[in-house]
Amino acid sequence: MSAYFIANIRIKDDQLMKEYNQELGDMVMRWGGEYLAVDDSPIILEGEWPHTRLVLLRFPDQETIQKWYDSEEYQRVLKMRLDASDCNTIMIKGKKL
């Protein structure tokens, strides 16, 4: 069953984040991932939104997300995102209703 990686990001360094995104695009696809949404101005319906970007990725399953996230390849690139932004990320599993 599909699983999703969600990142709520507050960007502090636009240039470094751009470099991170350039590295990330093909990598996500190599791991079987797909970008479902990237939004720099989501519409707030309730609550507060202290972020400047939301990213939603879909992967085949949670195991694939965990392997991608823990991989040496991603950990090398992850440092750029951590330096360029404040970020909260979560992994959720999909469910058919």
Phi, psi and omega in degrees: 000139181303152175227159188232140175251123182240130178236125171256118193236137169246107186283133177248334183225098184300318183294314180294323177295323177297318178297317177302312182296325178296321179289325190283323188310299181293327181298316180301315180295321179298332179269010178084013181271163180217134174285122175260327180201140168222118185225123178269359178209063178296151179273122182278120178263327178211152174075201183245152180225092182274017185253165178248356180201145171237136178234133178233118179244145174246136176235166181300326182194172181294325179301319179295317177301313183297318179295318177299310184299320182277350184296150177301321181302312181285321181301326177296318182282326182306323180305324178297315181295318180296325177284331186269349188203166164259132190215142170243129179233146176221161174239131176230151177266146178284161180210133174276134180270000000 
